[in-house]
Amino acid sequence: MESISERLERENIRLASFDKRLFAHLIDKVIISLLFFVIYYDAFKNAAGDMQAIMAVTISFFWQSVLLEVLYHAFFVWRYGASLGKIVMKIMVLDGEILDFPSLPKALIRACVRIISEWCFYLGFIWMLGNDAKQSWHDKLSGTIVCENK
């Protein structure tokens, strides 16, 4: 059976670099943070000036922020093959088997495991540095790869 690396070479697809993936991640974090702030603007406005109140608001909306991040990543990866950060960095997510955009279930698995990778001190992201297909935990478990746009 042909490995992912062999299939990518045959199809002339280049894997995305760690740097591009890192910058895409940072762009996505900024976008998600802004979305979160806009959605919960009134709660933050009422807490303005009081750091403890701001922290309390942030903590009270913890699961909503997790859900927002999962939905953001799952939707964009499923629909466009890339989050907004990846689009800016000109990289995309492909299903490792069919070399096309991931299905919705795969995009959801990828988005959920991505959150777990963050909670584990980003070890899931660093994992990509140690394998030929540059797959992080969320890529391995969802069967996806991140590559340069064609």
C-alpha positions in Angstrom: 0.0 0.0 0.0 1.2 3.5 -0.9 2.2 5.8 1.9 1.0 9.4 2.2 4.4 10.7 1.4 4.6 8.6 -1.8 1.1 9.6 -2.8 1.9 13.3 -2.3 5.1 13.0 -4.3 3.2 11.2 -7.2 0.6 14.0 -7.2 3.2 16.7 -6.9 1.8 18.1 -3.6 4.1 19.9 -1.2 3.4 19.7 2.6 3.0 23.1 4.4 5.9 24.2 6.5 5.8 24.5 10.3 6.2 28.3 9.9 3.2 28.8 7.7 1.1 26.6 9.9 2.2 28.5 13.0 1.3 31.9 11.4 -2.0 30.5 10.2 -2.7 29.3 13.7 -1.9 32.8 15.1 -4.2 34.5 12.6 -7.0 32.1 13.4 -6.6 32.8 17.2 -6.9 36.5 16.6 -10.0 36.1 14.4 -11.6 33.7 16.9 -10.8 36.1 19.8 -12.3 39.0 18.0 -15.5 37.0 17.1 -15.8 35.9 20.8 -15.4 39.5 21.9 -18.0 40.8 19.4 -20.5 38.0 20.3 -20.2 38.7 24.1 -19.5 42.4 23.8 -22.3 43.4 26.2 -20.9 41.1 28.9 -17.4 42.5 28.5 -18.8 46.1 28.4 -20.5 45.7 31.7 -17.3 44.3 33.2 -15.1 47.1 31.8 -12.4 48.5 34.1 -12.7 45.6 36.6 -10.1 42.9 35.8 -11.7 40.4 38.1 -15.1 40.9 36.4 -13.5 40.5 33.0 -11.8 37.2 34.1 -15.2 36.0 35.6 -16.9 36.8 32.3 -14.2 35.0 30.3 -14.4 31.9 32.5 -18.2 31.8 32.5 -18.1 31.6 28.7 -15.4 29.0 28.5 -17.4 26.3 26.9 -19.0 28.8 24.4 -15.4 29.8 23.4 -14.5 26.1 22.9 -17.6 25.5 20.8 -16.9 28.7 18.7 -13.4 27.5 18.0 -14.5 24.0 17.0 -17.3 25.3 14.8 -15.0 27.8 13.2 -12.3 25.3 12.3 -14.7 22.5 11.3 -16.8 24.7 9.1 -14.0 26.3 7.2 -12.0 23.1 6.8 -15.0 21.2 5.6 -16.4 23.9 3.3 -13.2 25.6 2.0 -10.4 23.2 2.9 -8.8 25.9 5.0 -9.5 28.3 7.9 -9.1 32.0 7.2 -5.6 31.9 8.6 -4.7 29.1 6.3 -6.2 30.9 3.3 -4.0 34.0 4.1 -0.9 31.7 4.4 -1.9 29.9 1.2 -2.1 26.4 2.7 -4.9 24.0 2.9 -6.2 20.8 4.6 -6.7 17.7 2.5 -8.1 14.3 3.3 -5.0 12.0 3.2 -6.9 9.2 1.3 -8.7 11.1 -1.4 -6.6 14.3 -1.6 -9.6 16.5 -1.5 -11.3 18.6 1.2 -12.2 16.6 4.3 -15.7 15.5 4.9 -17.7 17.1 7.7 -17.1 14.3 10.2 -13.4 14.4 9.5 -13.3 18.2 9.9 -15.2 17.9 13.2 -12.8 15.2 14.5 -9.9 17.4 13.4 -11.3 20.5 15.1 -12.0 18.7 18.4 -8.7 17.0 18.6 -7.0 20.3 17.8 -8.5 21.8 21.0 -7.2 18.8 23.0 -3.7 19.4 21.4 -3.8 23.0 22.6 -4.8 21.9 26.1 -1.8 19.5 26.2 0.6 22.4 25.9 0.6 22.2 22.1 2.3 18.8 22.1 -0.1 17.7 19.4 1.1 20.5 17.2 4.8 19.8 17.9 4.2 16.1 17.0 4.3 17.2 13.3 8.0 17.9 13.5 8.7 14.2 14.0 7.0 12.5 11.1 7.4 12.5 7.3 3.8 13.6 6.6 4.1 16.5 9.0 0.9 15.4 10.7 -0.1 16.8 14.1 -2.4 14.8 16.4 -5.5 16.3 14.9 -4.2 15.4 11.4 -3.3 11.8 12.4 -6.6 11.1 14.0 -8.7 12.7 11.3 -6.6 11.3 8.4 -5.7 14.8 7.0 -2.6 16.5 5.8 -1.8 20.2 5.4 -0.2 21.2 2.2 0.6 24.2 0.0 -2.1 25.5 -2.2 -1.8 24.3 -5.8 
